[in-house]
Amino acid sequence: MKTGFFHSNPKLQFAWNCAQIGILIFPLSPALGAVSLIVASVVTWLQQYRAIILRPLTQGFALLSLLFIISAAFAYDKTAAFLGLFNLLPFLLGFAAFTTLIQTTAQLRQVSWILAITSLPVVVMGLGQMFLGWNLHLQILWIVLDWTIAPGGNPLGRMSSNFMYANTLAGYLVIVFILNLGLWLETYQLFRRQGDRETLPQGNFTASSPPLPLLFLTVTVIGNFLALILTDSRNAWAIAIAACLAYALLLGWRLLVAGVASVTTGVLLAAFAPSPIAELFRKFVPAFFWARLNDQMYPDRPIALMRKTQWKFAWSMAMQRPLTGWGLRNFTPLYKEKMHIWLGHPHNFFLMLSAETGLPATLLFCGLLLWILVMGVQILLQFEFVEKEDKLTFFSYLVVFVGWIIFNTADVTLFDVRLNLLSWLILFTFAGAVYHYKKLLANNN
């Protein structure tokens, strides 16, 4: 299994080193991590600008950026709209360089390992927050390090760790959980295939003694999953379970598929079945799960906070201004004016784009995502990877990509710099792998 420390193009080794450092740092210090990633993007742009700008995907995102600017010019609140561009344009244009910087499965695997390592401190802080009452506000030069850990989570009772909100942490965790689970499966398969006293690339082990990487990943995956549960995010729960099923189907683990499907069915019946059936299953399923799914855990929530209400309002905004929308960051003041309650976003990224930037921009964005997804599936089905681990790595990023899309149908990953940065990083990293293996597949044919 090839190592991902070194880039296949020596000219890009410095940029790749900066990217690895940035990915390692940004969950704990977004500012320092962003600086390192910006350096990686700028160096890659300077060296590979022709290859980057000639790619249809880059041209598509450039056109999308132009539509966002036009939308801001016609916005209801132009100042808010132009400020909102900073949540999108730097990431769209900057991370386009990562389609040439990160391409191979060895690099994808390296990114996964880095994210696995950095996820542990985040989980530890979250567990301390929930069970030890940790209360911390640590600020170093404001921009270098800024941690706020509220005892009991934010909102109270839901883990948020060093992120600003529980749903934001859930968005981060669902990405790293899927990638870490893929790494665990790779390492476990290698462990099973090796004979007595064989050697893994990451360390030595015997058939009766699991290697340290496998033990580390076991702890990490369990920690990620426990933290996901404690975020109390229904959206993240569903995606994590679906990811487990996807891996099990790929590997042919039918018994695991049946087990996960049975547990999921039991929880859904406890939450939504008619009363006699639901009461039966509630004897076995903790209320923490079924009451959260059917909203009985929070029965007195205002109608304005219901996702259905938010989605209807966002769609009505899109229908009133279908071409240019109302401008980025304009949903919040308009919703407050109508509903008399502050809400940061409508809990659906695609409806938010429709309302704030118009239908043409949203359809173009969805088209670009669909192209990446279709190409990824085609590569997975057609390309014969050299090693099974390569196929599993590529599949992991495909699952994360789909999971990110699903997560954004019930939430928005745009407004936390760490989650926003990670989202675009995963999108363009996977797109780079799609381009790379699409070219290899064409050459082989």
Secondary structure, 3 states (H helix, E strand, C coil): CCCCCCCCCHHHHHHHHHHHHHHHHCCCCHHHHHHHHHHHHHHHHHHHHHHHHCCHHHHHHHHHHHHHHHHHHCCCCHHHHHHHHHHCHHHHHHHHHHHHHCCCHHHHHHHHHHHHHHHHHHHHHHHHHHHCCCCEEEEECCCCEEEEECCCCCCCCCCCCCCCCHHHHHHHHHHHHHHHHHHHHHHHHHHHHCCCCCEECCEECECCECCHHHHHHHHHHHHHHHHHHHHCCHHHHHHHHHHHHHHHHHHCCHHHHHHHHHHHHHHHHHHHCCHHHHHHHCCCCCHHHHHHHCCCCCCCCCHHHCHHHHHHHHHHHHHHCCCCCCCCCCHHHHHHHHHCCCCCCCCCHHHHHHHHHCHHHHHHHHHHHHHHHHHHHHHHHHCCCCCHHHHHHHHHHHHHHHHHHHHCCCCCCCCCHHHHHHHHHHHHHHHHHHHHHHHHHHHHC
